[in-house]
Amino acid sequence: MKKLLDRIPARLKNRYVAASLGLLCWIAFFDRNDAWTTFKNRRELARMNEQKEYYATEIKLTREHLHELSSDKELLEKFARERYYMKRDNEDIFVLVPESKR
């Protein structure tokens, strides 16, 4: 046992250094917020920030389209006819569906 203790450097024999190393290892590997969990959380945060930017641009575009539709009656009618198949009383609507390949 004495040979093993003699092989340990003098700096590591100091109880404060040993306690600090033990605490560092505990925090890095065994704590609830260990290094791996912190890495995953940062990656998830980066992904969510990208999604936030994407949705912010989509909201901006949707608001622009809404403003255009609410300000122009002809554009609103065109949108309603194309999107929701609305029609006037004297019109017929024909919906063309592409054939599925077998």
Steps between C-alpha positions, in 0.01 A plus 500: 500500500791731576636450146165604356488814714856589401402490132231769548639849434533726802247752368228234486569394860379838619145449633373827350617403152354152540168642621495751212569225245232281655248784483594580143455136397166485679374814327629392158368144498251419775302816569150556364639770272810313389707582192296278264167646614636853463618420147157358405319798650715749309443311176125499565509873577679571171240294311216685672655838418512399134133401518419829669658693213318285244161552664564872542555534124194285429286719727629809324413357157155391619428846637601653167268262315219576743547873449493453122184290519321740731585803287422363151151355438592345164796321652279377785248361252777329301640348818158373612428347158837324472543388859149425619323433166247775559282596206227728391142374468510463121838321483611138512833384641700213355781367716768308310678237704813339354486125452709292735772283347464128559 
